[in-house]
Amino acid sequence: MITRRFRLMNWSLVPTDDEPDIPAPTYTFRCFTLDGNDKECGAASGPQTDPHAARKWARDHWESTDNYPGRLSA
């Protein structure tokens, strides 16, 4: 019979602004879309510190490809 309770501690990872020598996280997106010849696109966003800008690049790049479902093909 167990008579003690065991409780896990709550942990969280948060960035600290008081350590200036730590570089900001960077986000890089790369396109793995295959064309008709099974060649990889390979385009990359380049390292960006703003995650929204990196996601915007990925979305805009995907919408510019022929694999985008919203694109009408002729």
C-alpha positions in Angstrom: 0.0 0.0 0.0 1.3 3.4 -1.0 1.1 6.1 1.8 2.9 9.0 0.2 2.0 11.2 -2.7 4.6 12.0 -5.4 4.2 15.3 -7.3 6.2 16.3 -10.4 7.5 19.8 -10.5 6.3 22.2 -13.1 9.1 23.2 -15.5 9.2 25.7 -18.3 11.9 27.0 -20.6 11.9 30.7 -21.1 14.4 32.9 -22.8 16.3 35.2 -20.6 17.1 38.8 -21.6 19.9 39.2 -19.1 22.4 37.1 -21.0 23.5 39.1 -24.1 26.1 36.6 -25.2 23.4 34.0 -26.2 22.5 34.3 -29.8 18.9 34.6 -30.8 17.3 31.4 -32.2 17.2 31.3 -36.0 14.6 29.6 -38.2 15.4 28.2 -41.6 12.8 26.5 -43.9 13.8 24.4 -46.9 11.6 23.2 -49.7 11.5 19.4 -50.3 8.8 19.6 -53.0 9.5 17.3 -55.9 8.9 18.3 -59.5 7.8 16.0 -62.3 11.2 14.5 -62.7 11.5 13.7 -59.0 14.1 16.5 -58.5 13.9 18.3 -55.2 13.3 22.1 -55.2 15.9 22.7 -52.5 15.0 26.4 -52.1 15.7 27.7 -48.6 14.6 30.7 -46.6 18.0 31.4 -45.1 18.4 31.9 -41.3 15.9 34.4 -39.9 15.4 35.4 -36.3 11.7 36.2 -36.8 9.7 32.9 -36.9 6.8 34.6 -38.6 9.0 35.8 -41.5 10.4 32.3 -42.0 6.8 30.8 -42.0 5.7 33.5 -44.4 8.6 32.6 -46.8 7.6 28.9 -46.6 3.9 29.7 -47.3 4.7 32.2 -50.2 7.1 29.7 -51.7 4.7 26.8 -51.5 1.9 29.0 -53.1 4.3 29.8 -56.0 4.8 26.2 -56.9 2.7 24.0 -59.2 1.9 21.7 -56.3 -0.2 24.3 -54.6 -3.8 23.0 -54.5 -5.3 26.4 -55.0 -3.5 26.9 -58.4 -5.5 26.2 -61.5 -3.4 24.3 -64.1 -4.0 25.0 -67.7 
